[in-house]
Amino acid sequence: MAQTLNRILSVEDDPDIQEVTRLSLENVGGFTVEVCSSGMEALRVAPVFKPDLILLDAIMPGMDGPETLQALRRLPEIETTPIVFMTAKVMRSEIERFKKLTTQDVISKPFDPLALPDKIREIWADQKPGYNLCGVSTASAN
């Protein structure tokens, strides 16, 4: 895991949300952002872009967010990268289900573009050092 948060991969199928997310994170947050329109594209781009954090739309056509998450976790370059679901499904049971899928957190859509970078930084700061997102200790057992 990177020590500082600079590079964010946004996986979102809606072009309007893609643009608002990119503008928010680049112009307000100062991050470097790469946008993918699908889970399949994210699988190709993520290992090359090497994001510090991934924002992942939960509901997409074809490969949805949970399927994309599972596929990303199989990539050695991404297996411990923090992933945050973004979803319009704000029912408590859905949010809890998403959090159990080895994600760092869940952000509800619509979101405040001016507040998004701070929310992302807050999520980043809340990570538990020494643990990957599956809750498995990364410290050696010596």
C-alpha positions as CSV (number, residue, x, y, z in Angstrom):
1,M,0.0,0.0,0.0
2,A,1.3,3.5,-0.9
3,Q,2.0,5.8,2.0
4,T,0.4,8.8,0.3
5,L,-2.8,8.9,-1.8
6,N,-2.1,10.3,-5.2
7,R,-3.5,8.0,-7.9
8,I,-7.2,7.0,-8.0
9,L,-8.8,4.7,-10.5
10,S,-12.5,5.4,-11.0
11,V,-14.7,2.6,-12.4
12,E,-18.0,4.0,-13.5
13,D,-20.3,3.3,-16.5
14,D,-22.3,6.6,-16.4
15,P,-20.4,9.3,-18.4
16,D,-21.9,12.2,-16.3
17,I,-20.8,10.6,-13.0
18,Q,-17.4,9.9,-14.6
19,E,-16.9,13.6,-15.4
20,V,-18.1,14.9,-12.1
21,T,-15.9,12.4,-10.2
22,R,-12.9,13.3,-12.4
23,L,-13.4,17.0,-12.0
24,S,-13.9,16.7,-8.3
25,L,-10.9,14.5,-7.6
26,E,-8.5,16.3,-10.0
27,N,-9.5,20.0,-9.6
28,V,-10.7,20.0,-6.0
29,G,-8.6,17.2,-4.6
30,G,-5.4,17.4,-6.7
31,F,-5.4,13.7,-7.4
32,T,-4.3,12.0,-10.6
33,V,-7.3,10.1,-11.9
34,E,-7.9,7.4,-14.5
35,V,-11.4,6.6,-15.5
36,C,-12.7,3.2,-16.7
37,S,-16.2,2.6,-18.1
38,S,-16.5,-1.1,-17.2
39,G,-15.1,-3.8,-15.0
40,M,-13.3,-5.4,-18.0
41,E,-11.6,-2.1,-18.8
42,A,-10.6,-1.8,-15.1
43,L,-8.9,-5.2,-15.2
44,R,-6.7,-4.1,-18.1
45,V,-6.0,-0.6,-16.8
46,A,-5.5,-1.2,-13.0
47,P,-2.2,-3.1,-13.2
48,V,-0.7,-0.6,-15.5
49,F,-2.0,2.6,-13.8
50,K,-1.1,1.2,-10.3
51,P,-3.7,3.2,-8.4
52,D,-3.4,3.9,-4.7
53,L,-7.2,3.6,-4.3
54,I,-10.0,2.4,-6.6
55,L,-13.5,3.9,-6.6
56,L,-15.8,1.1,-8.0
57,D,-19.4,1.6,-9.1
58,A,-21.4,-1.2,-7.5
59,I,-24.0,-1.6,-10.3
60,M,-22.7,-1.7,-13.9
61,P,-23.9,-3.7,-17.0
62,G,-21.9,-6.8,-17.8
63,M,-19.4,-7.3,-15.0
64,D,-20.9,-5.6,-11.9
65,G,-19.0,-4.1,-9.0
66,P,-18.8,-7.2,-6.8
67,E,-17.7,-9.3,-9.8
68,T,-15.1,-6.6,-10.7
69,L,-13.9,-6.5,-7.1
70,Q,-13.3,-10.3,-7.1
71,A,-11.4,-10.2,-10.4
72,L,-9.3,-7.2,-9.3
73,R,-8.4,-9.1,-6.1
74,R,-6.9,-11.9,-8.2
75,L,-4.4,-9.4,-9.7
76,P,-1.2,-9.4,-7.7
77,E,-0.7,-5.7,-8.3
78,I,-4.2,-4.9,-6.9
79,E,-4.8,-7.6,-4.3
80,T,-4.3,-5.2,-1.4
81,T,-5.3,-1.9,-3.0
82,P,-8.1,-0.1,-1.1
83,I,-11.4,-0.3,-3.0
84,V,-14.4,1.9,-2.2
85,F,-17.8,1.1,-3.6
86,M,-19.9,4.0,-5.0
87,T,-23.6,3.2,-5.2
88,A,-27.0,4.7,-5.5
89,K,-28.3,1.7,-3.5
90,V,-28.3,3.2,0.0
91,M,-30.3,0.6,1.8
92,R,-28.4,-0.3,5.0
93,S,-28.4,-4.0,4.1
94,E,-26.8,-3.3,0.7
95,I,-24.2,-1.1,2.2
96,E,-23.3,-3.7,4.8
97,R,-23.1,-6.4,2.1
98,F,-20.7,-4.2,0.0
99,K,-18.6,-3.6,3.1
100,K,-18.2,-7.3,3.7
101,L,-16.7,-7.8,0.2
102,T,-13.2,-6.7,1.3
103,T,-13.9,-3.0,0.4
104,Q,-12.6,-0.2,2.5
105,D,-15.9,1.7,2.6
106,V,-19.1,2.7,0.6
107,I,-19.9,6.2,-0.8
108,S,-23.5,6.9,-1.6
109,K,-24.5,8.5,-4.9
110,P,-25.4,11.2,-5.5
111,F,-22.3,12.7,-3.7
112,D,-21.2,16.2,-3.1
113,P,-18.4,16.9,-5.6
114,L,-16.8,19.5,-3.3
115,A,-16.8,17.0,-0.4
116,L,-15.7,13.9,-2.3
117,P,-11.9,14.5,-2.0
118,D,-12.1,15.0,1.7
119,K,-14.3,11.9,2.1
120,I,-11.7,9.9,0.1
121,R,-8.8,11.2,2.3
122,E,-10.8,10.3,5.4
123,I,-11.3,6.8,4.2
124,W,-7.6,6.6,3.3
125,A,-6.6,7.8,6.8
126,D,-8.9,5.2,8.4
127,Q,-7.0,2.2,6.9
128,K,-5.6,-0.2,9.4
129,P,-1.8,-0.4,9.0
130,G,-0.4,-4.0,8.9
131,Y,-3.6,-5.5,7.5
132,N,-4.8,-6.0,4.0
133,L,-8.4,-5.4,3.2
134,C,-9.4,-9.0,3.8
135,G,-8.5,-8.5,7.5
136,V,-5.5,-10.7,7.2
137,S,-2.3,-9.6,9.0
138,T,0.5,-8.7,6.6
139,A,3.1,-8.7,9.4
140,S,5.4,-11.6,9.5
141,A,4.7,-14.3,12.1
142,N,8.3,-14.5,13.3
